[in-house]
């Protein structure tokens, strides 16, 4: 029996949005993965976001966003850890826990340039293939020289993805705009949020304001 192929998508998911879900679809299709596991970070060592929502809130939003997709699940390993976690440690632990599975770890093209700054980055390829989600055109895909041998060995691969103009930073800014006294700005921000977030996540944040106070 062939081993199950699993795509791991890590990040803060602060909050999860439609771009993340498109990344999952593209990664699953490109790598022909059986499942996609979303792995939210606890406290990322390379980030110090002051508006980082509590881990359990981000997990709940991911659960809502992935509900109903039988091949998607939320992996709580990093948020349940009581100590700082690094991607290489998480991947090693997953390989030990699931020796019957084969993993691909998915990153954005913007992360590729600084991948060699990650802790024990060379060891990442011992535990997973690295998939890089990127947008056309193809000739703009740049691989740092230190990583080119992994590209040649098919341990590093590109995942084309349609453009989705949404970011967690923009979403959090829209929640701030909901507090303004200007009606037009509030309505525009509300429409942008509704278009950027999975429906269940949008409704959750309406009932449980995490990033700002929603104004009816």
HELIX and SHEET records of a PDB file:
HELIX    1   1 UNK A   18  UNK A   31  1                                  14    
HELIX    2   2 UNK A   55  UNK A   66  1                                  12    
HELIX    3   3 UNK A   77  UNK A   80  1                                   4    
HELIX    4   4 UNK A   87  UNK A   97  1                                  11    
HELIX    5   5 UNK A  109  UNK A  112  1                                   4    
HELIX    6   6 UNK A  115  UNK A  117  5                                   3    
HELIX    7   7 UNK A  121  UNK A  127  1                                   7    
HELIX    8   8 UNK A  138  UNK A  140  5                                   3    
HELIX    9   9 UNK A  145  UNK A  147  5                                   3    
HELIX   10  10 UNK A  148  UNK A  152  1                                   5    
HELIX   11  11 UNK A  168  UNK A  177  1                                  10    
HELIX   12  12 UNK A  183  UNK A  196  1                                  14    
HELIX   13  13 UNK A  199  UNK A  207  1                                   9    
SHEET    1   A 6 UNK A  72  UNK A  74  0                                        
SHEET    2   A 6 UNK A  35  UNK A  40  1                                        
SHEET    3   A 6 UNK A   4  UNK A  11  1                                        
SHEET    4   A 6 UNK A 101  UNK A 108  1                                        
SHEET    5   A 6 UNK A 129  UNK A 134  1                                        
SHEET    6   A 6 UNK A 156  UNK A 160  1                                        
END                                                                             
